[in-house]
């Protein structure tokens, strides 16, 4: 699993003795710029993030600032062994971080609003629908659907649909009687 930028910021801040807020802040002091450049370098090396994304997540910086900071970090590591050791230690701590430490950086999902309950259907409209359905079933379903005589499936289908129509009509009548 690739580390998240907030984990990189925390570990680099821990190694360099500053806070993660200092790294994302606006101050340009050298004691803050060096760890910030290390974050740029490590974020680019250890994640699939683009320069604009890294800049946006480290205080809203421009992508050219991230590129320049990464280059400065690489040059500093080649010239200064103590800086190289600090960046290497930060890389090790990031790689060794438990997965739970990395998941702490994920934003909590927004709770979805509860859907409004649907109003209960009106009984009289239900009766109207049931009466309309019962009226739609013709007496001679076989003739209208071009069923052939002797077709067992057609007979079963006719009996089934006719039974539903009769049941709907009788249920509608019962509901209507209860309402009165």
C-alpha positions in Angstrom: 0.0 0.0 0.0 1.3 3.4 -0.9 1.6 6.0 1.9 -0.6 9.0 2.0 0.8 12.5 1.9 -0.3 13.3 5.5 1.7 10.2 6.8 4.7 11.5 4.9 4.3 15.0 6.4 3.9 13.6 9.9 7.0 11.3 9.7 9.2 14.0 8.1 8.1 16.5 10.7 8.9 14.0 13.4 12.4 13.4 12.0 13.2 17.0 11.5 11.7 18.2 14.8 9.0 20.5 13.4 5.2 20.1 13.2 3.2 19.0 10.2 1.5 22.3 10.3 4.9 24.0 9.9 5.5 21.9 6.7 2.2 23.0 5.2 2.5 26.6 6.5 3.5 29.7 4.6 6.8 30.5 6.5 9.9 30.1 4.3 12.5 29.7 7.0 15.3 27.3 6.1 14.5 25.1 9.2 11.0 24.6 7.7 11.9 24.7 4.0 14.3 21.7 4.2 11.7 19.3 5.7 9.1 20.7 3.2 11.5 19.8 0.4 12.0 16.4 1.8 8.2 15.9 1.8 8.1 17.0 -1.9 10.8 14.4 -2.7 9.4 11.5 -0.7 5.8 12.2 -1.9 7.0 12.0 -5.5 9.1 9.0 -4.9 6.8 6.9 -2.7 3.3 7.8 -4.2 1.7 8.1 -7.6 0.7 11.7 -6.9 1.3 14.4 -9.5 3.3 17.6 -8.7 0.1 19.7 -8.7 -1.6 17.3 -6.2 1.5 17.3 -3.9 1.6 21.1 -4.0 -2.2 21.3 -3.3 -1.8 19.0 -0.3 1.2 20.7 1.1 -0.2 24.2 1.7 -1.6 25.0 -1.7 1.8 25.4 -3.4 2.4 25.6 -7.1 3.6 22.5 -9.0 6.8 24.4 -10.0 7.6 24.9 -6.3 7.2 21.2 -5.7 9.5 20.4 -8.7 12.2 22.9 -7.5 11.9 21.6 -3.9 12.4 18.0 -5.0 15.5 19.0 -7.0 16.9 20.9 -4.1 16.3 17.9 -1.8 18.2 15.6 -4.2 21.1 18.0 -4.5 21.2 18.5 -0.7 21.3 14.7 -0.1 24.3 14.5 -2.5 26.2 17.2 -0.6 25.1 16.8 3.0 25.3 13.4 4.7 23.3 14.5 7.7 20.5 15.7 5.5 20.6 12.4 3.6 20.4 10.5 6.8 17.4 12.4 8.0 15.5 11.9 4.7 16.5 8.2 4.7 15.2 7.8 8.3 12.0 9.5 7.3 11.6 7.1 4.3 12.2 4.1 6.6 9.7 5.3 9.1 7.1 5.9 6.4 7.7 2.4 4.9 7.6 0.8 8.4 4.4 2.6 9.5 1.6 0.2 10.3 -1.4 0.2 7.9 -3.6 1.7 10.6 -1.3 4.7 10.8 -1.7 5.3 7.1 -5.5 5.0 7.2 -5.8 7.7 9.9 -5.2 10.2 7.1 -8.4 9.3 5.3 -11.2 11.7 5.7 -14.3 10.4 7.3 -17.1 9.9 4.8 -19.9 12.4 4.9 -23.0 10.8 6.4 -25.7 10.4 3.8 -28.9 12.2 4.6 -31.8 9.9 5.6 -34.3 9.6 2.8 -37.7 11.1 3.7 -40.3 8.4 4.4 -42.8 7.9 1.7 -46.3 8.7 2.6 -48.7 5.9 3.1 -50.7 5.1 0.0 -54.3 6.3 0.1 -56.7 3.4 0.5 -59.2 4.8 -1.9 -56.6 5.2 -4.7 -55.5 1.6 -4.0 -59.1 0.4 -4.5 -59.4 2.4 -7.7 -56.2 0.8 -9.1 -57.4 -2.7 -8.1 -60.8 -2.1 -9.7 -59.2 -0.9 -12.9 -56.9 -3.9 -13.0 -59.8 -6.3 -12.5 -61.7 -4.6 -15.3 -58.8 -4.9 -17.7 -58.8 -8.7 -17.6 -61.2 -9.9 -20.3 -63.4 -12.9 -19.8 -61.9 -14.7 -22.8 -58.2 -14.3 -22.3 -57.4 -17.3 -24.6 -59.0 -15.7 -27.6 -57.3 -12.3 -27.1 -53.9 -13.8 -26.6 -54.2 -16.3 -29.5 -53.8 -19.3 -27.2 -54.3 -22.6 -28.9 -56.8 -25.1 -27.5 -55.1 -28.0 -25.7 -52.0 -25.9 -24.8 -51.6 -26.7 -21.1 -49.3 -23.7 -20.4 -52.0 -21.4 -21.9 -54.7 -23.0 -19.8 -52.6 -22.7 -16.7 -51.8 -19.1 -17.5 -55.4 -18.2 -18.1 -56.5 -19.8 -14.9 -53.8 -18.0 -12.9 -54.5 -14.6 -14.4 -58.3 -15.0 -14.0 -57.8 -16.0 -10.4 -55.7 -12.9 -9.7 -58.4 -10.7 -11.3 -61.1 -12.3 -9.2 -59.0 -12.0 -6.1 -58.2 -8.3 -6.8 -61.8 -7.5 -7.4 -63.0 -9.3 -4.2 -60.2 -7.6 -2.2 -61.2 -4.2 -3.6 -64.8 -4.9 -2.6 -63.8 -5.9 0.9 -61.6 -2.7 1.4 -64.4 -0.6 0.0 -66.9 -2.1 2.4 -64.6 -1.6 5.4 -64.2 2.1 4.5 -68.0 2.7 4.6 
